[in-house]
Amino acid sequence: MGNSFMLNCREEVLNLTKQLVSIRSIVNTEGESVIAHSLYTMIASYPYFQANPEHVVIEKTVDDDRERYNVLAYVKGTKGKSNRTAIIMGHMDTVGVDDFNQQEDYAFMPDEWMELLTSEEIPHSIQQQLYPEEWLFGRGALDMKSGVASNLFLLKYFSEHPEKLDGNLVFISECDEEDGSHGILSALSTLKKWKDEHGFDYVAAINADFVAPLYEGDPNRYIYKGTVGKLLPAFYIAGAETHVGAAFEGLDPNFIAAELTRQISYNPDLCNLALGEYTLPPVALKQMDLKTEYTVQTALGAHVYYNFFIHSWTPKEALERLKKQAEVAFQQALESFENSYKAYSNLSGEKYSGIPWKSRVITYEEMDKMLFEAHGDAYVDSMNQFKKDLLHDDSLDIRMFALRVVEQAWKWMEVKDPTIILFYSSLYYPRIELSGETYNEQVLITALDEAVDKIQSVYEKPIKVKNFFPFISDMSFMSLSDDEAAIQAVKDNNPAWGTKHYVDYDAVREINVPVINIGPYGMDAHKKLERVEIDYSMEIVPNMTKLVIEKVLSK
């Protein structure tokens, strides 16, 4: 781009991206191990790391059923004596390629794939992007191997020019971002170790996950400060079983579940406003009853869970809001049931007997306390043994494991009237608000604003800074905006906590580094026509990241 402050990095980052895309590093496959070893070998070959081999490590994830690895490296700057340390990070795993069908091998061969696509029937607007000088197609090209390639370029650059670093640079390439985040959660212990050994003062983290248009025709290239949080609230609904020939003598839990989804899915009251930006509303990810075979009885139980984004609400506040919505839904279900029952009685001439049930919504934590008070250690010991035995069932993911625990606990309840039990059933991705409250946050925000202004002067497309990265990412585990009580609500209301599921949120709190996202731009991540725009992703992204690193370290 012919500007003195811009590094000429486009071709190198592009070639690195193609090299990384060619490795099938699909999450939960041995490809995650293959790509980690390839990256480690590459970094270890750089002259700086040949001279300082202990500055790069390949490490197996901890508490993980699978064998996979993170690669971490650091460069110690020689410009001054500062211990200020910036972190650049990105994940090397990808989603699967089932959507490619018979063409799946092409997913890892960008040049051949683009050549093949010229003769395929694809939308005209995408055909216009089949120019290898402008776009790169392929699995992981956008999400997010071009981001890892940008970080690799910067690691190499600063390893060759440590005199430009007034402080230190840490590089993380982590696995398992697309599933359970074992990678970044394992990397936290290495970051802590380096902090203790080398006195690293972590002042900023820059993630390089992908960004995309937010609406049709959106011209903006987005940078994000902080990130959305994600919860998976789940509901176990106990009904009152009856024969379908006596429908009004029981209460079908599917009926309550349907009302619950009507109340919660797409509900704008559950959009969380913070720093001028709203989250998307919740939407159901699963809804089912718990019958295992055909019978003419109504189901005893139903199960629903929802995606739930947060910006400023804590997991505790989210529970309170969801509980209120469930109470509204239950009441509406009962009123609807009652109206139908009365109407049917009028039609048939059969006697209307009233309904015996009332709205009853409790959290898992409330049920657990009730059962402990009623049954004491007998309940606790029995449930602990049940969870221990349940761990042997490999077919259960965290979500189904949590449900089985709730079902088991429900058996101990003496009053088994229709009830909704609310619980969390998966990993909590903490929200991060970057509001400028701390010195490091202020420095990072200022550095980002200055870097954007500088880059915008030489780049024609608009670059826009927003407050919350809108997708789930490993950024969530670099900092914690929640207090102890908020995290306790996650622990107390996840039935799988401590057995099938555990996260050391204290380790996150210990690192607690403000985080932003400067990532490659493209379209259709996780889809067959995934593609990344080369100019912005391979040239603007590394240069903007470099400016931010230098500015945060020079304070």
C-alpha positions in Angstrom: 0.0 0.0 0.0 3.1 2.2 -0.2 2.8 3.8 3.2 5.9 3.9 5.4 4.1 2.5 8.5 2.6 -0.4 6.6 4.4 -3.8 6.5 4.4 -5.6 3.3 2.8 -8.8 4.6 0.0 -9.7 2.1 1.7 -12.5 0.2 3.3 -14.1 3.2 0.0 -14.2 5.2 -1.8 -15.5 2.2 0.7 -18.3 1.7 0.6 -19.2 5.5 -3.2 -19.2 5.3 -3.2 -21.7 2.4 -0.7 -23.8 4.2 -2.9 -24.0 7.3 -6.1 -24.6 5.4 -4.4 -27.6 3.8 -4.3 -29.3 7.2 -7.6 -31.0 8.1 -7.8 -29.7 11.7 -11.5 -30.5 12.3 -12.5 -30.2 15.9 -12.5 -33.5 17.9 -10.3 -35.3 15.3 -6.6 -36.1 15.3 -6.2 -33.2 12.9 -6.1 -30.9 15.9 -2.9 -32.6 17.0 -1.4 -32.6 13.5 -1.8 -28.9 13.0 -0.4 -28.1 16.4 2.7 -30.1 15.7 3.0 -28.4 12.2 2.8 -25.0 13.8 5.3 -25.9 16.6 7.8 -27.1 14.0 7.3 -24.0 11.9 7.8 -21.6 14.9 10.7 -23.6 16.3 12.5 -23.2 13.0 12.5 -19.3 13.2 16.1 -18.1 14.1 14.9 -16.4 17.3 13.4 -19.7 18.6 16.4 -21.6 17.4 18.4 -19.4 19.7 15.7 -19.5 22.4 14.1 -22.9 22.1 12.4 -22.6 25.5 10.4 -19.6 24.2 8.0 -21.9 22.2 6.0 -24.8 23.7 3.5 -27.4 22.5 1.3 -28.5 25.3 -1.4 -31.2 25.6 -4.7 -29.9 26.9 -5.7 -30.8 30.5 -8.8 -32.6 31.8 -9.6 -33.5 28.2 -10.9 -36.8 26.8 -9.0 -36.2 23.6 -5.3 -35.9 22.7 -4.8 -32.4 21.3 -2.4 -29.5 21.8 -1.9 -25.8 22.1 1.1 -24.0 20.8 2.4 -21.0 22.7 5.4 -18.8 22.2 6.8 -15.5 23.4 9.3 -12.8 22.3 11.0 -10.7 24.9 11.4 -7.1 23.6 14.7 -5.3 23.9 13.5 -1.7 23.4 13.3 -1.0 27.1 12.9 -2.8 30.4 9.1 -2.9 30.6 7.3 -6.1 31.5 4.1 -5.0 29.8 3.0 -7.9 27.7 0.5 -8.2 24.8 -1.2 -11.5 23.9 -2.2 -12.4 20.3 -4.5 -15.4 20.1 -6.5 -17.5 17.6 -7.8 -21.0 17.3 -6.5 -23.6 14.8 -9.5 -26.0 14.8 -12.4 -25.8 12.3 -15.9 -27.1 12.1 -16.5 -30.2 10.0 -16.9 -30.6 6.2 -20.0 -32.8 5.9 -21.7 -30.0 3.9 -19.1 -30.5 1.1 -20.4 -34.1 0.6 -18.3 -35.8 -2.2 -16.3 -32.6 -2.6 -14.9 -32.6 0.9 -11.2 -33.0 -0.2 -11.5 -29.7 -2.0 -12.4 -28.0 1.3 -8.6 -28.1 2.1 -7.3 -27.1 -1.4 -8.3 -23.5 -1.8 -6.9 -23.0 -5.3 -8.4 -26.2 -6.8 -11.7 -25.5 -5.0 -12.0 -22.0 -6.5 -11.2 -23.4 -9.9 -13.9 -26.1 -9.5 -16.4 -23.5 -8.3 -16.2 -21.5 -11.5 -18.1 -24.3 -13.2 -20.6 -24.9 -10.3 -24.0 -23.4 -9.9 -23.6 -20.8 -7.2 -25.3 -17.4 -6.6 -24.1 -14.7 -9.0 -22.9 -12.4 -6.2 -20.6 -15.2 -5.0 -19.4 -16.0 -8.6 -18.2 -12.3 -8.7 -15.9 -13.1 -5.8 -14.1 -16.1 -7.4 -11.0 -14.0 -8.1 -8.0 -15.6 -6.4 -6.4 -12.1 -6.1 -9.3 -10.9 -4.0 -10.8 -13.8 -2.2 -9.8 -17.2 -0.8 -12.4 -20.0 -0.4 -12.0 -23.1 1.8 -12.8 -24.6 5.2 -11.1 -22.5 7.9 -9.9 -19.8 5.4 -12.1 -17.3 7.3 -12.7 -19.1 10.6 -10.0 -18.6 11.4 -6.8 -19.8 9.8 -6.2 -16.4 8.1 -6.3 -14.9 11.6 -3.7 -17.4 12.9 -1.6 -16.7 9.8 -1.7 -13.0 10.6 -0.6 -13.7 14.2 2.2 -16.0 12.9 3.5 -13.3 10.7 3.6 -10.8 13.6 5.3 -13.4 15.9 8.0 -13.9 13.2 8.3 -10.1 12.6 8.8 -9.2 16.2 11.1 -12.2 16.8 13.3 -10.7 14.0 12.8 -7.1 15.5 12.7 -7.5 19.3 14.2 -3.9 19.4 10.7 -2.7 18.3 9.0 -4.2 21.4 9.0 -2.2 24.6 7.8 -5.2 26.5 6.8 -8.7 25.5 4.6 -10.5 23.0 2.9 -13.8 23.7 1.4 -15.9 20.9 -1.3 -18.5 21.5 -2.7 -20.9 19.0 -5.3 -23.0 20.7 -7.4 -26.0 19.8 -11.0 -26.9 20.6 -12.6 -23.5 20.2 -15.4 -24.9 18.0 -16.6 -27.2 20.8 -15.6 -27.1 24.5 -12.7 -24.5 24.7 -10.4 -27.1 26.4 -7.6 -25.3 24.5 -7.8 -21.8 25.9 -8.8 -23.1 29.4 -5.6 -25.2 29.4 -3.5 -22.3 28.1 -4.4 -20.2 31.1 -2.1 -22.2 33.4 0.8 -21.6 31.0 0.0 -17.8 31.0 0.0 -17.9 34.8 3.3 -19.8 34.9 5.0 -17.3 32.5 3.6 -14.4 34.6 5.2 -15.9 37.7 8.5 -16.9 36.0 9.1 -13.9 33.8 7.1 -11.2 35.5 4.9 -10.8 32.4 2.3 -8.0 33.1 -0.5 -8.9 30.7 -2.0 -5.6 29.6 -4.0 -6.5 26.4 -5.2 -9.5 24.4 -6.0 -9.3 20.7 -8.0 -12.1 19.3 -8.1 -12.7 15.5 -11.4 -14.4 15.0 -13.4 -13.6 11.9 -15.7 -10.7 11.3 -18.6 -10.6 8.8 -21.2 -8.2 7.4 -24.1 -7.7 9.9 -26.7 -7.1 7.2 -27.2 -7.4 3.4 -24.9 -4.8 1.7 -23.1 -3.9 5.0 -19.9 -2.2 3.9 -18.2 -2.1 7.3 -15.2 -4.0 8.5 -15.7 -4.5 12.2 -13.4 -4.4 15.1 -14.8 -5.4 18.5 -14.0 -4.4 22.1 -15.1 -7.1 24.5 -17.5 -9.9 23.7 -21.0 -11.3 24.1 -21.5 -13.8 26.9 -23.5 -17.1 26.3 -25.6 -19.2 28.6 -27.6 -22.4 27.9 -30.6 -22.2 30.2 -32.6 -25.5 30.2 -35.9 -26.5 31.5 -37.2 -29.8 32.8 -41.0 -29.8 32.7 -42.8 -32.4 34.8 -46.5 -32.8 33.8 -49.4 -34.8 35.2 -49.7 -38.1 33.2 -53.0 -39.2 31.9 -54.5 -41.5 29.3 -55.4 -39.6 26.1 -58.9 -40.9 26.5 -59.1 -38.7 29.6 -57.1 -35.7 28.3 -58.3 -33.1 30.8 -57.4 -35.3 33.8 -53.7 -34.7 33.3 -51.4 -31.9 32.1 -49.2 -32.6 29.1 -45.7 -31.3 29.6 -45.4 -30.7 25.9 -48.2 -28.2 26.2 -46.3 -26.3 28.8 -43.1 -26.6 26.8 -44.8 -25.1 23.8 -46.0 -22.1 25.8 -42.6 -21.7 27.3 -40.9 -21.5 23.9 -43.6 -19.1 22.7 -42.8 -16.9 25.7 -39.0 -17.1 25.5 -37.9 -17.6 21.9 -37.5 -14.3 20.0 -38.7 -12.3 23.1 -37.3 -8.7 22.8 -37.7 -8.4 26.6 -34.7 -10.8 26.9 -32.4 -8.6 24.7 -29.7 -7.2 26.9 -28.8 -3.6 26.3 -25.3 -2.4 27.3 -23.0 0.4 25.9 -25.7 1.1 23.3 -25.8 -2.4 21.8 -28.5 -5.1 22.2 -28.0 -8.9 22.2 -30.1 -11.0 20.0 -33.1 -12.6 21.8 -33.0 -16.2 22.9 -34.0 -19.0 20.6 -34.8 -22.7 21.2 -32.0 -25.1 20.4 -33.8 -28.2 21.5 -37.4 -29.2 22.5 -38.5 -32.7 23.2 -40.6 -34.9 25.5 -38.9 -37.7 27.4 -41.0 -40.6 26.3 -38.7 -43.4 24.9 -41.5 -45.4 23.2 -45.0 -45.1 21.8 -47.8 -45.3 24.4 -51.3 -43.7 24.7 -50.3 -42.0 27.9 -49.2 -38.3 27.8 -45.5 -37.8 28.5 -44.3 -37.5 32.1 -41.6 -34.9 31.3 -40.3 -32.6 28.6 -37.0 -30.8 28.1 -36.2 -27.5 26.4 -33.0 -25.4 26.1 -32.3 -22.1 24.6 -29.4 -20.1 23.4 -29.1 -17.0 25.6 -26.8 -14.1 24.9 -25.8 -11.5 27.5 -23.9 -8.2 27.5 -24.2 -6.9 31.0 -26.6 -9.2 32.9 -24.9 -11.7 35.1 -25.8 -15.4 35.0 -27.6 -14.8 38.3 -29.7 -12.0 36.8 -30.4 -14.1 33.7 -31.8 -16.8 35.9 -34.1 -14.4 37.7 -35.4 -13.0 34.4 -35.9 -16.5 32.9 -37.7 -17.7 36.0 -40.2 -14.8 35.7 -40.7 -15.7 32.0 -41.3 -19.3 32.9 -43.9 -18.3 35.5 -45.7 -16.2 32.9 -45.6 -19.1 30.5 -46.9 -21.6 33.1 -49.7 -19.3 34.1 -50.7 -18.8 30.4 -50.6 -22.5 29.8 -52.9 -23.1 32.8 -55.4 -20.4 31.6 -55.4 -21.8 28.1 -55.9 -25.3 29.5 -58.8 -24.1 31.7 -60.5 -22.3 28.8 -60.2 -25.3 26.5 -61.5 -27.6 29.3 -64.6 -25.3 29.9 -65.3 -25.0 26.2 -65.1 -28.8 25.8 -67.4 -29.3 28.8 -70.0 -27.0 27.2 -69.7 -28.8 23.9 -70.0 -32.3 25.4 -72.2 -31.7 28.4 -69.6 -33.4 30.6 -69.1 -31.9 34.0 -66.3 -29.3 34.4 -64.4 -30.3 37.5 -61.9 -27.4 37.7 -58.1 -27.7 37.6 -56.1 -28.7 40.6 -52.7 -27.3 39.6 -51.0 -24.0 40.1 -48.0 -22.4 38.4 -44.8 -23.9 40.0 -41.3 -22.8 38.8 -38.1 -23.5 40.7 -34.4 -23.4 39.9 -32.2 -26.5 40.3 -30.5 -24.8 43.2 -33.8 -24.3 45.0 -34.8 -27.9 44.4 -31.4 -29.2 45.6 -31.8 -27.2 48.8 -35.4 -28.4 49.4 -34.3 -32.0 48.9 -31.3 -31.7 51.2 -33.5 -30.2 53.9 -36.0 -33.0 53.5 -33.6 -36.0 53.1 -30.2 -34.8 54.3 -27.1 -36.9 53.5 -29.1 -39.8 52.1 -30.1 -37.6 49.2 -26.6 -36.1 48.7 -24.8 -39.5 48.9 -27.3 -41.1 46.5 -27.1 -38.3 44.0 -23.2 -38.2 44.1 -23.2 -42.0 43.4 -25.7 -41.5 40.6 -23.5 -38.8 38.9 -20.4 -41.0 39.3 -22.1 -43.9 37.7 -23.5 -41.7 34.9 -20.0 -40.6 33.9 -19.6 -44.1 32.5 -22.2 -43.4 29.9 -20.2 -41.9 27.0 -23.3 -41.3 24.9 -24.2 -38.3 27.2 -22.9 -34.8 26.4 -22.9 -32.2 29.2 -26.5 -31.1 28.3 -28.0 -34.6 28.5 -25.9 -35.5 31.6 -27.4 -32.4 33.4 -30.9 -33.4 32.4 -30.5 -37.0 33.7 -29.3 -35.5 37.0 -32.4 -33.3 37.2 -34.7 -36.2 36.4 -33.1 -38.3 39.1 -33.4 -35.5 41.7 -37.0 -35.0 40.7 -37.7 -38.6 41.9 -36.9 -37.5 45.4 -39.5 -34.7 45.4 -42.5 -35.6 47.5 -45.0 -33.2 45.9 -44.9 -34.1 42.2 -47.4 -31.6 40.9 -46.6 -30.2 37.4 -43.4 -28.1 37.7 -40.9 -26.3 35.6 -37.3 -26.7 36.8 -34.8 -24.2 35.5 -31.1 -25.0 35.3 -27.9 -24.4 33.2 -26.7 -27.3 31.1 -23.5 -26.3 29.4 -20.4 -24.2 29.4 -20.9 -20.5 30.4 -18.9 -18.2 28.1 -18.4 -15.1 30.2 -19.4 -11.7 28.8 -16.6 -9.1 28.6 -17.5 -5.4 28.8 -14.6 -3.1 27.9 -15.8 0.1 29.4 -12.6 1.9 30.2 -12.9 1.4 34.0 -9.2 0.3 34.4 -6.0 1.9 33.3 -5.2 -1.0 31.0 -8.7 -0.8 29.4 -8.2 2.9 28.8 -4.8 2.3 27.2 -6.1 -0.4 24.9 -9.2 1.6 23.8 -7.0 4.6 23.0 -4.5 2.5 21.2 -7.2 0.9 19.1 -8.8 4.2 18.3 -5.5 5.6 17.2 -4.6 2.6 15.1 -8.1 2.6 13.4 -7.7 6.3 12.5 -4.2 5.7 11.1 -5.2 2.7 9.0 -8.5 4.3 7.9 -6.4 7.1 6.3 -5.0 4.6 3.8 -7.9 2.1 3.4 -11.0 2.9 1.4 -13.6 0.7 3.2 -15.1 1.9 6.5 -13.7 0.4 9.7 -16.2 0.5 12.5 -15.5 -0.3 16.2 -18.3 -2.0 18.2 -18.5 -3.0 21.8 -19.3 -6.7 21.8 -18.0 -9.4 19.5 -21.3 -11.1 18.5 -20.2 -14.7 18.2 -19.0 -17.2 20.8 -15.2 -17.2 21.1 -12.3 -18.0 23.3 -12.1 -14.3 24.1 -14.5 -15.1 26.9 -11.8 -16.8 28.9 -9.3 -14.0 29.0 -11.2 -11.8 31.4 -14.1 -11.9 33.9 -16.6 -9.1 34.3 -18.7 -11.2 36.7 -18.3 -11.1 40.5 -18.1 -14.2 42.7 -21.9 -14.4 43.3 -22.6 -14.4 39.5 -20.2 -17.3 39.0 -21.6 -19.1 42.0 -25.0 -19.1 40.3 -23.5 -20.9 37.3 -22.0 -23.6 39.6 -25.1 -24.0 41.8 -27.5 -24.3 38.9 -25.6 -26.6 36.6 -26.3 -30.2 37.7 -23.2 -31.4 35.8 -20.9 -29.1 37.7 -18.0 -30.8 39.4 -18.5 -34.2 37.7 -19.1 -34.0 33.9 -18.3 -30.3 33.7 -15.9 -27.9 35.5 -14.3 -24.6 34.6 -11.7 -22.9 36.7 -13.1 -19.4 36.5 -10.6 -18.2 39.1 -7.8 -18.9 36.6 -9.7 -16.6 34.2 -9.9 -14.0 36.9 -6.2 -14.3 37.6 -5.2 -13.4 34.0 -8.0 -10.8 33.6 -6.6 -9.0 30.6 -8.8 -6.6 28.5 -9.5 -8.2 25.1 -10.4 -6.9 21.6 -10.9 -8.7 18.3 -9.2 -7.6 15.1 -9.9 -10.4 12.7 -10.2 -11.4 9.0 -13.2 -10.3 7.0 -15.3 -12.6 5.0 -18.6 -14.5 4.5 -20.3 -17.8 5.1 -18.2 -19.1 8.0 -19.2 -22.7 8.9 -20.7 -23.0 5.4 -19.6 -24.6 2.1 -18.8 -21.3 0.5 -16.8 -20.0 3.4 -14.4 -17.3 2.0 -12.1 -14.6 3.2 -11.3 -11.2 1.6 -7.5 -11.0 1.0 -6.7 -7.3 1.1 -8.3 -6.6 4.4 -7.5 -9.9 6.1 -3.9 -10.4 4.9 -2.8 -6.8 4.9 -5.0 -4.5 7.0 -5.5 -7.0 9.9 -1.7 -7.7 10.6 -0.8 -4.0 10.3 -3.6 -2.8 12.6 -2.8 -5.5 15.1 0.9 -4.5 15.0 0.0 -0.8 15.6 -2.1 -1.7 18.7 0.6 -4.0 20.1 3.2 -1.2 19.8 0.9 1.4 21.3 -0.2 -0.6 24.3 3.4 -1.6 25.1 4.8 1.9 24.8 2.6 3.3 27.6 
